[in-house]
């Protein structure tokens, strides 16, 4: 039997109870500054992945 992730199970239960769609972590960030920093970090990571030889 696969190990159950308690966080994922909790999210599924909340979605069922509230009849809501899944939420991305970015949507939970209240600050525009935090959203910008996350976007910039993702862009840097994507550039690093492209430039790293496999």
N, C-alpha and C positions, 0 to 999 in steps of 0.2 A: 504494500500500500504506500503511495507517495506521501511524503511529509507535507502537512498542510501549513500554509502560510497564514498565520492569524490575521495579519493586516489585510491581505486580499479577501479573506473570508468576511472580515468586518465591513470592508468596502462593499462587497456584494450584498450583505444584509442591509446596509443603509440604503443602497440603490433600490432594493426590493421594497423596503418600507416607505421610501420617499418617492418611488416611481420616477427616479431621475436617471439621467444619462451619466456615464463615467466622466470624471473630471480629471483633467491633466493637472499635474503639479504646478505648472506655470499659472494656471488660473487662480490658484490659492494665494499667490503673491500679491499683497496689497500695494506695495510700493512700486512706483514706476522705476525708481532707481534699481531695485532688486531685479525687476523684469529685464532692464537693460543689461545689467551685469550678467545675468543668466544667458541672455541672447549672445552677448559678446564672448562668453566662455564657450558656448556651443560652437560659435564661428571659429574660434581659435582651435578647438579640438578637431573640427572638420578639416581645417587647413593642415594640422599636424598629421592627421590620418592620411591625407592625400599625398603629403610629402615624404612619408615614411615608407621606405621600400619593404616589400614583403619577402 
